[in-house]
Amino acid sequence: MTMDTLELPDTLTRLEAVIAERRLASPDSSYVARLNARGLPEIAQKLGEEATETVIAALTGDTAELTAEAADLLFHLLVLLGAKHVALADVLAELDRREGTSGLDEKAARTQD
């Protein structure tokens, strides 16, 4: 593991806390508050837009563009998770649970439920 990998959860955890704080701010002063005021469909739509932009950057952009779009995607995912009261720790725990399991096996198990 590199130092960057070790810092990743801390960075996302700090960002999750900032998003939670800004969700309570005035929509006039905070992008996060404005998105939340517009409701879950708006947040989900923005996440979808960022996902599409990330895919386009992966296919046609350079590394810097992909990096920027991936950051936007992660940010908006955390906004959506916060709006739905899903903790980043729960998502990370789910990833930990899946560690060591073949992606094909994991997907097959989900379709059997």
C-alpha positions as CSV (number, residue, x, y, z in Angstrom):
1,M,0.0,0.0,0.0
2,T,1.3,3.5,-0.8
3,M,0.9,6.5,1.4
4,D,-1.7,7.9,-1.1
5,T,-3.8,4.7,-0.6
6,L,-3.6,5.0,3.2
7,E,-4.8,8.7,3.0
8,L,-7.8,8.0,0.8
9,P,-10.3,7.1,3.5
10,D,-9.2,10.1,5.6
11,T,-9.7,12.4,2.6
12,L,-13.2,11.0,1.8
13,T,-14.1,11.0,5.5
14,R,-13.2,14.7,5.8
15,L,-15.1,15.5,2.6
16,E,-18.1,13.6,4.0
17,A,-18.0,15.7,7.1
18,V,-17.7,19.0,5.1
19,I,-20.7,17.9,3.0
20,A,-22.8,17.1,6.1
21,E,-21.9,20.6,7.5
22,R,-22.7,22.4,4.3
23,R,-26.0,20.5,3.9
24,L,-27.2,22.6,6.8
25,A,-26.1,25.9,5.3
26,S,-28.2,28.4,3.3
27,P,-28.8,27.4,-0.3
28,D,-27.6,30.9,-1.2
29,S,-24.2,30.3,0.3
30,S,-23.5,26.6,-0.4
31,Y,-23.7,24.4,-3.5
32,V,-24.3,21.3,-1.3
33,A,-27.2,23.0,0.5
34,R,-28.6,24.2,-2.9
35,L,-28.5,20.6,-4.3
36,N,-30.1,19.2,-1.2
37,A,-32.8,21.9,-1.3
38,R,-33.6,20.9,-4.9
39,G,-34.2,17.3,-3.7
40,L,-33.0,13.8,-4.4
41,P,-33.9,13.7,-8.1
42,E,-31.6,16.7,-8.7
43,I,-28.8,15.2,-6.7
44,A,-29.2,11.9,-8.6
45,Q,-29.3,13.7,-11.9
46,K,-26.1,15.6,-11.1
47,L,-24.4,12.3,-10.1
48,G,-25.4,10.8,-13.4
49,E,-24.0,13.8,-15.3
50,E,-20.7,13.5,-13.5
51,A,-20.6,9.8,-14.2
52,T,-21.1,10.4,-17.9
53,E,-18.4,13.1,-17.9
54,T,-16.1,10.7,-16.2
55,V,-16.7,8.1,-18.9
56,I,-16.2,10.6,-21.6
57,A,-12.9,11.8,-20.0
58,A,-11.7,8.2,-19.7
59,L,-12.4,7.6,-23.4
60,T,-11.3,11.0,-24.9
61,G,-9.5,13.1,-22.3
62,D,-6.1,13.1,-20.8
63,T,-5.2,11.9,-17.3
64,A,-5.7,15.4,-15.7
65,E,-9.2,15.6,-17.2
66,L,-10.1,12.1,-16.0
67,T,-8.7,12.9,-12.5
68,A,-10.8,16.1,-12.3
69,E,-14.0,14.3,-13.4
70,A,-13.4,11.4,-11.1
71,A,-13.1,13.9,-8.2
72,D,-16.4,15.5,-9.2
73,L,-18.0,12.0,-9.4
74,L,-16.8,11.1,-5.9
75,F,-17.9,14.4,-4.5
76,H,-21.4,14.1,-5.9
77,L,-21.6,10.4,-4.8
78,L,-20.9,11.6,-1.3
79,V,-23.6,14.3,-1.6
80,L,-26.1,11.6,-2.7
81,L,-25.1,9.2,0.1
82,G,-25.4,12.0,2.7
83,A,-28.9,12.9,1.4
84,K,-29.9,9.3,1.8
85,H,-28.2,9.0,5.2
86,V,-25.8,6.3,4.0
87,A,-22.5,6.6,5.8
88,L,-19.2,6.3,3.8
89,A,-18.1,3.9,6.5
90,D,-21.0,1.6,5.5
91,V,-19.9,1.7,1.9
92,L,-16.3,1.0,2.8
93,A,-17.5,-1.9,5.0
94,E,-19.4,-3.3,2.1
95,L,-16.2,-3.1,-0.1
96,D,-14.3,-4.8,2.7
97,R,-16.9,-7.5,2.9
98,R,-16.5,-8.1,-0.9
99,E,-12.6,-8.2,-0.7
100,G,-11.2,-11.4,-2.0
101,T,-14.4,-12.4,-3.7
102,S,-14.5,-12.7,-7.5
103,G,-16.5,-10.0,-9.1
104,L,-18.3,-12.6,-11.1
105,D,-19.1,-14.6,-7.9
106,E,-20.3,-11.5,-6.1
107,K,-22.5,-10.4,-8.9
108,A,-24.0,-13.9,-9.2
109,A,-24.8,-13.9,-5.4
110,R,-26.6,-10.6,-5.7
111,T,-28.9,-11.9,-8.5
112,Q,-29.9,-14.9,-6.3
113,D,-31.2,-12.8,-3.5
